[in-house]
Amino acid sequence: MSEQTTKAAKGKGGKPAADNGQAKACPITREQFWGKAPPAVRVDLHGDAVVATAAGRKEFASTGLGYYANGTVLITVDGVPVKCPCQIQIFIPNSKELPK
């Protein structure tokens, strides 16, 4: 996503732009998530890939659905490459509101 796109998607103070105030429903069911969600999700960070596999597909303590992954990304600081661990949580919006 470009810097311009990122800024355009945000409102004042870097917070997400306001919508019409109506609650949005999760577009999928729990059954669809567990049965049809991709078994792996790849996230590219600064040229490195972090992959959330089927083992990372989960129901969080909040009861929301999504993926969790650990990985390593290479960040260059003052010309020195540094391997940095990272954790990624990917949430399905409004999934914690789904009936169990």
C-alpha positions as CSV (number, residue, x, y, z in Angstrom):
1,M,0.0,0.0,0.0
2,S,1.4,3.4,-0.9
3,E,2.0,6.1,1.7
4,Q,-0.8,8.1,-0.1
5,T,-3.2,5.3,0.1
6,T,-2.5,4.8,3.8
7,K,-3.1,8.5,4.6
8,A,-6.3,8.6,2.5
9,A,-7.7,5.7,4.5
10,K,-7.3,7.5,7.8
11,G,-9.1,10.5,9.3
12,K,-7.8,13.1,11.7
13,G,-5.0,12.1,14.0
14,G,-4.2,9.0,12.1
15,K,-7.4,7.2,13.3
16,P,-9.6,5.3,10.8
17,A,-12.0,7.5,8.9
18,A,-15.5,7.5,10.4
19,D,-18.2,5.5,8.7
20,N,-21.9,6.2,9.0
21,G,-22.0,4.9,12.6
22,Q,-23.8,1.7,11.7
23,A,-22.3,-1.6,13.1
24,K,-21.0,-3.7,10.3
25,A,-21.7,-7.5,10.3
26,C,-19.0,-10.1,9.7
27,P,-19.3,-11.1,6.0
28,I,-18.7,-14.8,6.8
29,T,-19.8,-17.4,9.3
30,R,-17.6,-19.4,11.7
31,E,-18.3,-22.5,9.6
32,Q,-17.0,-20.7,6.5
33,F,-13.9,-19.6,8.3
34,W,-13.0,-23.1,9.6
35,G,-14.0,-24.9,6.5
36,K,-13.1,-22.6,3.6
37,A,-10.6,-20.0,4.8
38,P,-7.2,-20.2,3.1
39,P,-4.9,-22.7,4.9
40,A,-2.0,-20.2,4.7
41,V,-1.8,-16.4,4.5
42,R,1.4,-14.7,3.4
43,V,2.2,-11.2,4.6
44,D,5.1,-9.3,3.1
45,L,7.0,-7.0,5.4
46,H,9.8,-4.9,4.0
47,G,10.6,-7.6,1.4
48,D,10.4,-10.5,3.8
49,A,7.5,-12.9,4.0
50,V,5.8,-14.1,7.2
51,V,3.4,-17.0,6.6
52,A,0.5,-17.9,8.9
53,T,-0.3,-21.5,8.2
54,A,-3.4,-23.6,9.0
55,A,-1.9,-24.1,12.5
56,G,-2.0,-20.4,12.9
57,R,-5.7,-20.1,12.0
58,K,-7.4,-19.7,15.3
59,E,-10.2,-18.4,17.6
60,F,-8.6,-15.7,19.8
61,A,-9.5,-15.3,23.5
62,S,-11.8,-12.5,22.4
63,T,-13.7,-15.1,20.4
64,G,-12.7,-13.3,17.2
65,L,-11.4,-15.4,14.3
66,G,-8.1,-14.9,12.4
67,Y,-4.5,-16.0,12.0
68,Y,-1.4,-15.7,14.1
69,A,2.2,-16.0,12.9
70,N,5.8,-15.5,14.0
71,G,8.6,-14.8,11.7
72,T,11.8,-12.8,11.2
73,V,12.3,-9.7,9.1
74,L,15.6,-8.1,8.1
75,I,15.8,-4.4,8.8
76,T,18.8,-2.4,7.9
77,V,19.9,0.2,10.5
78,D,22.7,2.6,9.5
79,G,23.8,0.1,6.9
80,V,23.8,-2.8,9.3
81,P,21.4,-5.7,8.6
82,V,19.5,-6.7,11.7
83,K,17.3,-9.8,11.9
84,C,14.2,-8.9,14.0
85,P,11.5,-11.3,15.2
86,C,8.0,-10.3,14.6
87,Q,4.5,-11.5,15.5
88,I,1.4,-10.9,13.3
89,Q,-2.2,-11.2,14.3
90,I,-4.8,-11.0,11.5
91,F,-8.4,-10.5,12.6
92,I,-11.5,-11.1,10.6
93,P,-13.5,-7.9,11.3
94,N,-16.5,-8.3,13.5
95,S,-16.0,-12.0,13.8
96,K,-16.3,-12.0,17.6
97,E,-19.9,-11.0,17.2
98,L,-20.7,-14.2,15.3
99,P,-22.9,-16.8,17.0
100,K,-21.0,-19.8,18.3
